């Protein structure tokens, strides 16, 4: 009888982000080590906003404010 491999924790959680201007990004990676268990929403938002600032700096196209963040189904 074959054994099933246990699920691998890759150290990331995926989130879908909806911005106030209607733009949407899917499967944004947030490291599980960076998520505070007491204030998870704040730490997830802070990490994604930091990613957005870095992307805007490199591309020259700033993102609008975040409206909602939901866990991705992937």
C-alpha positions as CSV (number, residue, x, y, z in Angstrom):
1,X,0.0,0.0,0.0
2,X,1.4,3.4,-1.0
3,X,1.9,6.1,1.5
4,X,0.6,9.6,1.0
5,X,3.2,12.3,1.4
6,X,2.3,14.9,4.1
7,X,1.5,18.4,2.9
8,X,4.5,20.6,2.5
9,X,4.5,23.9,4.3
10,X,6.1,26.2,1.8
11,X,6.2,29.1,4.3
12,X,3.7,31.3,2.4
13,X,0.1,32.2,2.4
14,X,-1.7,33.5,-0.7
15,X,-4.0,36.5,-0.6
16,X,-6.2,38.3,-3.2
17,X,-6.1,42.1,-3.0
18,X,-8.8,44.4,-4.1
19,X,-7.9,48.1,-4.5
20,X,-10.3,51.1,-4.1
21,X,-10.0,51.9,-7.8
22,X,-11.3,48.4,-8.7
23,X,-8.0,46.8,-9.6
24,X,-7.4,43.3,-8.3
25,X,-4.3,41.2,-7.8
26,X,-4.4,37.5,-7.0
27,X,-2.1,35.1,-5.2
28,X,0.0,37.7,-3.4
29,X,2.6,35.8,-1.3
30,X,2.9,36.6,2.4
31,X,5.5,34.7,4.5
32,X,3.8,32.9,7.3
33,X,6.7,33.9,9.6
34,X,5.7,37.5,9.0
35,X,2.1,37.1,10.1
36,X,1.5,38.2,13.7
37,X,-0.9,35.7,15.4
38,X,-2.4,38.5,17.5
39,X,-2.9,41.1,14.8
40,X,-2.9,39.1,11.6
41,X,-4.9,41.6,9.5
42,X,-2.6,44.4,10.3
43,X,0.6,42.5,9.6
44,X,-0.7,41.1,6.3
45,X,-1.8,44.5,5.1
46,X,1.6,46.1,6.1
47,X,3.5,43.4,4.2
48,X,1.4,43.8,1.1
49,X,1.7,47.6,1.2
50,X,5.5,47.3,1.5
51,X,5.4,45.1,-1.6
52,X,3.3,47.6,-3.4
53,X,5.7,50.5,-2.5
54,X,8.7,48.5,-3.8
55,X,6.9,47.6,-7.0
56,X,5.8,51.3,-7.5
57,X,9.4,52.4,-6.9
58,X,10.7,50.0,-9.6
59,X,7.9,50.5,-12.1
60,X,7.0,54.1,-11.5
61,X,3.3,53.2,-11.4
62,X,1.9,53.7,-7.8
63,X,-1.0,51.5,-6.6
64,X,-4.1,53.0,-5.0
65,X,-5.2,52.3,-1.4
66,X,-6.2,48.7,-0.5
67,X,-9.9,48.1,-0.1
68,X,-10.0,44.4,1.0
69,X,-7.6,41.5,1.4
70,X,-9.0,38.0,1.3
71,X,-7.3,34.6,1.5
72,X,-6.8,33.0,-1.9
73,X,-8.4,29.7,-2.8
74,X,-5.3,28.4,-4.5
